[in-house]
Each structure stands twice: as C-alpha cells, then as structure tokens.
C-alpha cells in the first residue's frame, strides 16, 4: 500500500515522531545500567539478578524484532508502531511500581515486547515516507544522530534522575513521552502496509526464543550452580539442538524467518559477527563500569554518568565520520579502526584496580567511544551489500537482531565471568575479577579487526556476488 504524497513539513513531523521512539528506547538501556547499583541496594539482590534486568529486555527484543517487522507489513505500520508505544509505556509504568526484583524483570520483558515494535517499524515508516533517495539518506542520517544523542544524554539524564528522585524515576520519564508520541502518531503518521507481507514463521520464532533463552540462562546462572552442573550443560545442549533444528527447518520453508543460505555471503556473515562482537563489548562495558564506578569507587549515579560521557561524546561525534568513510572509501577502514579502539580500551582496563586513576579511566572510556563510534555505522552497510538487493530489508533486520543478541550475550558472559571470580567484598574483589572480562572484550575487538579485513576483500565480495547472481529458488515446504 503506497503512502499518499505528504508535504515536506508533514514528512519532518513523521521523522520527528519516529526519532522520539528511537530516543526513548535507546536511552532506556543506558539509564537502566546507571540505576543498577541503586536497584541492587533496594532489593538486596545479586549480580545475576542485575544481569537479568538487562538481558530479559534484550532477549525478548531480539526474539521479536523480525516478527514485529513482518506484523507491521501485514497489519499496518502505524498501527503496530502505536501498539509498541502503548505496550512500552505501560511496561515502563509497571517497572516504576515493581515491588520486587522478580517483578521488575518481568515488567522489563513487557517493555521489550513494545520496544520490538518501535525501532524496526519506525525505520520502515521512514523508508516509506521519504521516497526520494537524497531525502531518505538525510532522514536516516538524522535517525543515526538521534541514536548517538541518546547515548550522550542517557548517562547524564539517568544519573541526575537517580540522584534526585531514585531509580524508579528512570521509568517514569518514559510515560509522558510515550503517551505524547502515541497521540502524535495517530494524528500525523499515515497508515501503510506491504503490497505482499511475508508469511509468519511461528516454529522458527519459537526456536529462536528457545535458543537465546536457554543459552543466556545457562551463562548467567552458571556461577551459582556451577559451569559443569547438569543445569548448565543441559541449557547449552538445548541451545545447540535448537540451533540445529532451526537451520534444518528454515531450509525447508518457502518464506523462512531467516534463510540459512544467506550466510554463504561472507560480508553478510561477517557483519553479523561484527555486530555481535561490538555490541557485546558495548553492553558488557556499560554494565561492568556502572557497577565499578558506583559500588567499588563510591561515585554517585550522576558522577558515574559524567565519567562515561567521553564514550558517548565520541560515539555521537564519530558516527557521521564513519558513515562518510563508508561512502567514500568503503567499510574496511572504519571497521578496522573501530575494532582497534575496542581492543586498546579493553587492554587499558585489564590493569584496573580499586584505586585506578581517573586519567586511566577517562582515557579508556574515550578510546572505547572512538572504537564503537567507528564500528557501528558500517555494520548495516556491510550486511546489506552482502545480500541480493531485494533482500536488503532482511539483511538490515538480521543486523539489528545481531546487535541486540550481542548485547545480551555481552552482559551474560562478562557478568558471569566477574561473578565467578569475585573473592571477598565487592569493593576489593570486583576489580581483579573483572580482568578476565576485559581480556574477553579485547578478544572481541581483535575479532572485529580481523573480520573487518576478511569481509571487505575480493574473496568476500565474490561470495556476495555469487549469492546475488544465484537463483534462490523457493523450496518445497510449509
């Protein structure tokens, strides 16, 4: 269904409404990280519960992103977008009233159901509103800048709110903004649908949930029950069996949730791995530093937010630079610089102690921001360039899902490693226990460097060309 021609002013209003949803969902995670120590103190809970406060949201979001996109194509993008705003707002209100850590985790999952209908659907609305390629490029550029702005303002706003009125206020702020965006969407965003929506894939969707859920549960709970326990090994076994079942099942479907054959394209596969490594580093970095700065160093939430501001500032400032480099010189240079930045920042933090100088911290945070600011923009471009043009939407959706999955695994793995290694009080035991986690993050940075080279060379481009030239004929199946 084609959109009616809109005035330039109306298009800008649609863009502003969609960017509001992006800002709301993106800033939420940053703010929640800063509030974790306050939540821990109020509920007297352990690190694993804090991991679930982040990962329950991320896992539900990752599991439902592609389903939400296909639902919007089928039922209407504005309708789905408004449903997402409503559910996210209700979930935020429930989080602000949560009387226990268990209910807070449950309400975060409600938030995530709504969040899965915001960013991918909003991007689809923008793409269908701005039909002129130049206008669309500028709109997507503004969209990217809003993401950077949410990263920059999140620590400061979150720290100020937690300091002033407590951790519950970080969820209150979502309520009036969500209501306003819902009303504005009803008035100004036109309805649209795909001419032909993809068929739903409930079996594939269920298998994705099983894989992500059991894998993350096994990692987060392993420090408590043991890495060699029946529960941990069973969770990992179910995740592996689920993955094997997903690949086999999706190969037989005419319209799979994700066609496994697409991973024959090295740029596409590489972009997926780069997204997971870089966002695992970002999520683990934010999670561990929120605990270190407040629980170990004793800084207030606002002070902790201000200390990590160099990271956000670099992400905001360098994202357009990375985008320009991708357009003029290709994705290799920003990917390699980005991976190197993550690697160097992690190496600086491997010597972290409870008395490390603020100069070391700020330098590490600055370098990490440079790395992540350079690596994020090329991910979608690399994924899309590695796919047939008609599958660009699927490539972008997989890249987005990989980012969220990477973030969930980063919090799960790095948090579990630190939890397993803490000896004695957290004030003295956290910093030395975190060293292994920083080495893992350094490995992620090195992986991005290697993949940045491997996925942008002639051989990699040839695999993408072979995929584009091949006829991916529909297979028999449901």
N, C-alpha and C positions, 0 to 999 in steps of 0.2 A: 504494500500500500504506500503510494507516494505522498509525501507531505505537500500541503499547499504552499505556494511561494510566500515566504514571510518577508517582512520589511527588515532592513538591517538592524534597526533598534530592537525588534522582536527577537531576532536571532541572538543578539547580545544578551537579552534577558534570559533566553533559554540557556545560553552558555553560563551565565552567572548562577542560575539555579542549579545546574549540573555541577558546577565547581563548588558550590556550597555543600553539596552532598559529599563530594570528594574530600573537602576540607574537614568536614565533620567526622567521616570515617577514618581518615588518615591521622588526624590529630588525636583521636581517641586512644590509639595504641601507645603513642608517645606519652600521653598524660598518665595512662594506667601504669606504665613502667615506673614513673616517678612516685606514684602513690603506693607501690607495693610494700615498702617498709612500714608505712602507716597502717595498711591493711593487716600486715603480719602482726604488728603490736596489738591492734584491737582484737583480733580473733585468736591470738596466741597460737599461730599455725606455723608449720614448717615450710621449707623452701619448695617442696614438691607441690604443695597447695598453691603457692605463688606461681609456679610453672603452669599449673592447670588454669589459673586465672587468665594467663596469656594464651595458652595453647588451646583451651576449649574454644575460644573465639576463632583462633586461626584455623583449626581443623574443620570446624563447621563451615567457615568461609571458603576454604579450599575445596571442600567436598561439593559445595553447591554453586560455585561460580558458573560453571558451564551449563548446569541445569537452569539457573536463573536467566542466562542469556537466551537459551532456546525457548524458555517460557515467555520471555518478553517478546520474542519474534512471533510467537503463536498467539498470545492473548492480548498483546499491546504493550508497547514500551512505556508509555506514560503510566498506564495502569499498574504495571509491575514496579516501576520506579516509585510511585506513590505508596504501594504496598510495602516496599522496602523501607521507605521513610517512616511509615506508621509503626512497623514492627521494631525498627531500630530505636525509635523514640520511646515506645513502650518498654523495650528491653532496658534502655538507659534509666528510665524511671524506676523500674524494678531493681536494678543494680544499686541505685541510690538508697533503696529501702531495705536491702538484704540484711537479715539478722544473723546470718552465719556464713562462713566461707563456702560451704557446700551450695547454698542457695545463690551466693554471688557467682559462683562458677556456672550454675545452671542458667542464671539470668544473662550471663555473658554469651551463652550459646543462643539465647533468644535474640540478643543484639546481633549476633553473627548471621542469623537467618535473614534479618533485614539488611545487614551490610552486604550480603552476597547479591542483593538486588540493586545496589546503588552504583558502584563504580563501573562495572561492565555494562550495565544498562544505560547509565548516563553517557558513557563513551559512544554507545550505539546511537543514542539520541543526537549527540553532537555530530556524528558522522553523517547522519541522515538529514540534519538541519543545514549544515554547511556543505553544499554540494559542489561549490567551486573549489578546485584543488588548492588555490592560494589561500582562500578564506579558511578552508579546513585545516591547512598547515598552521596558520596563525592561531586558530582556535585550539588545536592540540598543543601548540606551544604554550598558550596561556594555561591550559589544563596541567601541563607538566610543571609550570611555575607555581601553581597553586599547591601541588604536592610538596614542592620544596619549601613553600611558605609555611605549610602545616608542620613540617619538620622543624623549621626555625622557630616558630612561635609556640609550638607544643610544650617544650621544656619550660619556657618562661611562664606561660599561662598556667600550665599544670602545677608548677612549683608555687606560684602565687596563690592559686586556689587552695591547694592542700595546706599551705602555711596559714592562710587566713581563716578558712572555714572547715578544714578537714577533707578527707579523701572522698566523701560522698558527693562533694560539690563538683568533682570532675565529671560525674554523670548528670547532675542537674543541668549543667550548661548545654547539654545536647537537646534537652526537651524543648525550650522555646525556639531554638534554631531549627529543629526537626519539624515542629508544627508550622513555622513560617514557610519553610521550603515546601511542605506538603500543600499548603494553600496556594502558594505561588505557582507550583507545578500544575495544579488544577486549572488555574486561570490562563497561564501563558504557554505551557508546553503542549503542542498539538499531539494527538494520538497517531501512532504509526505501527505497522506490522510488516513482517517479511512477506514477500509475494508467495514464498513457499517455505514454511517453517520446517526445520529438521524434526524427525521423529524422536520421541522421547526414548531413553535407554535406561529403564529402571534397574535392570540387572547390573549393567555396567556401573550405574550410580551407586548401587548398594555395595558392590565390590570395592569401589574407591573408598567409601566410608569405612569398610572393614579393614582395608589395608592401612589407611592413615591412622585410624583409631587404635588398632592393636599394636602397630609399630611404636607410636608415641606413648601409649600407656606402658608398654614394656620398658621403654627407655626411662621414663620419668619415675616409675615405681621400682626400678632395679636397685637403686641404692638402699631402699628399705627392705626388700625381700631377698636381695642377692642376685648378682648377674647370672649365676648358674642355677637359679631356682627353677622349679617346674613352671611357675607362672611366667617368668621372663622368657624362658626358652619356648614355652607354648605360644606366647604373644608373637614372638619373632617367626615361629613356624607358621602360624595362621596368616601373618602378613605376607610371607613368601608364597604360600599356597594361593592366597587371594590374588597376588600379582600374576602368578602363572595362569590362574583361571581367567583373569581379566584379559590377558593377552590372547588366550585361546578363544574366548567368547567374542571379543571385539573383531577378530579376524573374520568371523563368520557373518557379521551383521552388514546389512546394506548401508545403514547410516549409524556407524558406531559413535559412542561418546568421543573417543579419540582412536583413529586408525593407527595400529602399531607400525604399519608400513611407512608412515611418515618419518619415523625415526631413522630410516635409511639415509635421510638427508643429514649430513654431518653438521652444517650450520644450524639446522633446527634442533638436533640433539644437543649440540654444544651450547646453544642459547639456553636450553632447558637446564643443563647442568650449571652453567654460569649463574643463572638466576637463583638456583637453589644454594650455591656456594656463597654468593654475595649477600643474599638476604638472610641466610643462616648466620653469617658474620654480623650483619646489622642487628638482628634480633637478639643474638647472644650478647653482643656488645652493649646494647641498651639495658638488657636485663641484668647483667653482671655489674655494670657500672652503677646502676640505681642502688643496688644492694651495697656495693663497696663504698660509695660516697656517703651514704646515709648511715648504714649500720656499722661500718668499720671506721670511717673518718668522722662521723658525727655531724655532717653538714645538714642543714635544713633542706627541705624539698626545693625551695626557691634557689638556694645556693647551688645545689646539685644541678638544677636545670640550667643555671647560668654557666656553670663549668663546662657543660656539654654543648653550649651554644656554638663554639667554634666548629663542631662537627656539622651542625645544622646549617650554619652560615656557608660552609664550603659546599655542602650538597646543593643549597639554593643557588650559589653563585656559579658553580661549575657545570651544572646540568645543561644550561644553554650552550656553554663552550663545547661540551661533549657532543651535543646534538649537531653543532656546526662542523665539528671534526668528522662526524659520521657522514654528513652530507658532502664534504669536500675531499676527504681522504679515506673514507671507509671506516669500519668499526674496529680494525685491529689496534690502532694507536690508543684510543680511549680505553679499550678493554685491557690492554697490557699495562697502561699507566694506572688504571683503576685497581687491577689485581695487585700490582706492586705496592700501591698505597695501603691496601688492606694488610698485605704481608708485613710491611715495615711497621705499621701501627701495632700489629699483634706482637711483633718481636720486641718493641719497646715495652709492652706491658708484661712480657714474660719475666721481668725483674721486679714486678710490683710487690711492694711491702705495705704494711700498715702506716708507714711514715714516708712514703714516696713523696718527692717534691711536687708542688703544683705545676712547676715548669715542665716536668716529665709528663704529667697527666695531660696538660693543655696541648703539649706537642703531639702526644699520641692521638688525642681527640682531633686535632687539626689535620694530621696526616690521614687518619681514618676517613674524615669528611672528604678530603681530596680524592681518596680512592673510591669511595662509594659514589661521590658526585660524578666521577668519570665513568664508572662501570654501569650504572643503571640505565641511562638513555639508550645505549647500543643494544640492549638485550632484545627488545621487541623488534627493532630493525633487523637484527641478525636472524631472529626466528622467522620473521615474515619473508625475508629474502631467500630463506632456505626452503620455501614451500611454493607450490603452484599458486598463481595469483588468486584463483577462485577459492583457495583455502586460507587466505590471509587472515580472515576472522578467526578461524580455528587456531592458527598459529599464535595470534595475539592472546587468545583466551588461554592457551596452554602456557604461554609465557607468564601471564598473570597468575595462573594457578601455581606454577613453579615457584614464583616469588613467595606466595603465602605458605606453601609446603616447606620451602627452605626456612622461612622464619619460624615455623612451628618446630622443625627439627633442630634449629639452632638453639632455641630456648630449652628444648628437651635434652639434647646431648650435652651442651655446655653446662647447663644447670645440674644435670645428673653427675657429670664428672666432678664438679666442685662439691656437690653434696657428699659424694663418696669419699672425697679427700679431706674434708674438714676434720681437724683434730682439736678438741677443746672449744673454748668460747669462739663465737664467730668473729669477735673483734680482733683476735690474734690468729685464728685458723683460716679465715676466708682467703686472705691474700696469697699465702703459699699454696693453698688448694686450687687457686684459680690459674696457676702457671700452666698446667696441662691444657686447660681450656683455651688459653691464649695461643699455645702451640698448635692446637687443632684449628683455631682461626687462621693462624699463619699458613697452615696447610691449605685451607680454603682459598686464601689469597694466591698462593702459588698455583693452585689448580686453575684459577681464573686466568693467570698469566699464560700457562701452558695451553689452555683451551682457546684463549684469545688468539694465539698463533695458529693453532691447529685448525680452527673452524673458519679461518678467513683466507686460507691459502688456495692454490689452484686445485689441489685434490678435493678439498672440501666443496669448493664451488662446482666442481664437476659432478659430485654426488647430488647436489641440489638440481643441477641442470638435467641429470638423468631422471630424477623424480618428476620434474616439470614436463619432460618430454614423454615420459611413460604414460600409458593409458591405465589409470587406476580403475579398472572395470568393476562395477558392483559385483559383489559376491553373493552367492545364494545364502539365504538365512532370513531370520525374522526382521 
